[in-house]
Amino acid sequence: MCVFCQIVKGEIPADKVYEDKNYLAFKDIRPKAPVHILIIPKEHIEKLTDIDESNKHIMGDMTVIANKIAKELGIDKSGYRIVINNGPDAGQEVYHIHMHLLGGKRLIFAT
């Protein structure tokens, strides 16, 4: 079972910042910015390329959640970055789709 599914089931602790029936958001354990939150659907979906017509609402839902969290954490005005890694060349480490919300400082573009 994937680590994010274990977090959803409560088998692994996480510092949660948001939860509803379908989504969970928690602090990244290896933050790359002062604010680094992971937003996931509770349903296991491996990659961005697994999003299709039947589940495209997930991307919109996660974006709305990211905006809400950014506002709650006070980074909505200064700006923030949303990142989704898809596959090994993009740096995806956990194969359960997730959105990174990064902010709290000026972020430099890195390749």
Contacts in CASP RR format, 6 or more apart in sequence:
PFRMAT RR
TARGET T0000
AUTHOR 0000-0000-0000
METHOD contacts of the structure
MODEL  1
MCVFCQIVKGEIPADKVYEDKNYLAFKDIRPKAPVHILIIPKEHIEKLTD
IDESNKHIMGDMTVIANKIAKELGIDKSGYRIVINNGPDAGQEVYHIHMH
LLGGKRLIFAT
2 44 0 8 1.000
2 94 0 8 1.000
2 95 0 8 1.000
2 96 0 8 1.000
3 12 0 8 1.000
3 94 0 8 1.000
3 96 0 8 1.000
4 38 0 8 1.000
4 40 0 8 1.000
4 44 0 8 1.000
4 94 0 8 1.000
4 96 0 8 1.000
4 98 0 8 1.000
5 44 0 8 1.000
5 96 0 8 1.000
6 12 0 8 1.000
7 13 0 8 1.000
7 14 0 8 1.000
7 24 0 8 1.000
7 26 0 8 1.000
8 24 0 8 1.000
8 40 0 8 1.000
8 42 0 8 1.000
14 24 0 8 1.000
14 26 0 8 1.000
14 27 0 8 1.000
15 26 0 8 1.000
15 27 0 8 1.000
16 24 0 8 1.000
16 25 0 8 1.000
16 26 0 8 1.000
17 25 0 8 1.000
17 26 0 8 1.000
17 27 0 8 1.000
17 37 0 8 1.000
17 69 0 8 1.000
17 72 0 8 1.000
17 73 0 8 1.000
18 24 0 8 1.000
18 25 0 8 1.000
18 39 0 8 1.000
18 65 0 8 1.000
18 68 0 8 1.000
18 69 0 8 1.000
19 25 0 8 1.000
21 42 0 8 1.000
22 41 0 8 1.000
22 42 0 8 1.000
22 43 0 8 1.000
22 61 0 8 1.000
23 39 0 8 1.000
23 40 0 8 1.000
23 41 0 8 1.000
23 42 0 8 1.000
23 61 0 8 1.000
23 62 0 8 1.000
23 65 0 8 1.000
24 39 0 8 1.000
24 40 0 8 1.000
24 42 0 8 1.000
25 37 0 8 1.000
25 38 0 8 1.000
25 39 0 8 1.000
25 40 0 8 1.000
25 65 0 8 1.000
25 69 0 8 1.000
25 101 0 8 1.000
26 37 0 8 1.000
26 38 0 8 1.000
27 36 0 8 1.000
27 37 0 8 1.000
27 38 0 8 1.000
28 36 0 8 1.000
28 37 0 8 1.000
28 38 0 8 1.000
28 100 0 8 1.000
32 100 0 8 1.000
32 102 0 8 1.000
33 81 0 8 1.000
33 102 0 8 1.000
33 103 0 8 1.000
33 104 0 8 1.000
33 105 0 8 1.000
33 107 0 8 1.000
34 103 0 8 1.000
34 104 0 8 1.000
34 105 0 8 1.000
35 70 0 8 1.000
35 73 0 8 1.000
35 75 0 8 1.000
35 80 0 8 1.000
35 101 0 8 1.000
35 102 0 8 1.000
35 103 0 8 1.000
35 104 0 8 1.000
36 100 0 8 1.000
36 101 0 8 1.000
36 102 0 8 1.000
36 103 0 8 1.000
37 66 0 8 1.000
37 69 0 8 1.000
37 73 0 8 1.000
37 100 0 8 1.000
37 101 0 8 1.000
38 98 0 8 1.000
38 99 0 8 1.000
38 100 0 8 1.000
38 101 0 8 1.000
39 62 0 8 1.000
39 65 0 8 1.000
39 66 0 8 1.000
39 69 0 8 1.000
39 98 0 8 1.000
39 99 0 8 1.000
39 101 0 8 1.000
40 62 0 8 1.000
40 96 0 8 1.000
40 97 0 8 1.000
40 98 0 8 1.000
40 99 0 8 1.000
41 58 0 8 1.000
41 61 0 8 1.000
41 62 0 8 1.000
41 97 0 8 1.000
43 55 0 8 1.000
43 58 0 8 1.000
44 96 0 8 1.000
45 51 0 8 1.000
45 55 0 8 1.000
45 58 0 8 1.000
45 96 0 8 1.000
45 97 0 8 1.000
46 95 0 8 1.000
46 96 0 8 1.000
46 97 0 8 1.000
47 86 0 8 1.000
47 87 0 8 1.000
47 92 0 8 1.000
47 95 0 8 1.000
47 97 0 8 1.000
48 84 0 8 1.000
48 86 0 8 1.000
48 97 0 8 1.000
49 86 0 8 1.000
50 97 0 8 1.000
51 58 0 8 1.000
51 59 0 8 1.000
51 97 0 8 1.000
58 97 0 8 1.000
62 99 0 8 1.000
63 82 0 8 1.000
63 99 0 8 1.000
66 80 0 8 1.000
66 82 0 8 1.000
66 99 0 8 1.000
66 101 0 8 1.000
67 76 0 8 1.000
69 101 0 8 1.000
70 76 0 8 1.000
70 79 0 8 1.000
70 80 0 8 1.000
70 101 0 8 1.000
75 103 0 8 1.000
75 104 0 8 1.000
78 103 0 8 1.000
78 104 0 8 1.000
79 103 0 8 1.000
80 101 0 8 1.000
80 102 0 8 1.000
80 103 0 8 1.000
80 104 0 8 1.000
81 100 0 8 1.000
81 101 0 8 1.000
81 102 0 8 1.000
81 103 0 8 1.000
81 107 0 8 1.000
82 99 0 8 1.000
82 100 0 8 1.000
82 101 0 8 1.000
82 102 0 8 1.000
83 99 0 8 1.000
83 100 0 8 1.000
83 102 0 8 1.000
84 97 0 8 1.000
84 98 0 8 1.000
84 99 0 8 1.000
84 100 0 8 1.000
85 91 0 8 1.000
85 92 0 8 1.000
85 93 0 8 1.000
85 100 0 8 1.000
86 92 0 8 1.000
87 95 0 8 1.000
END
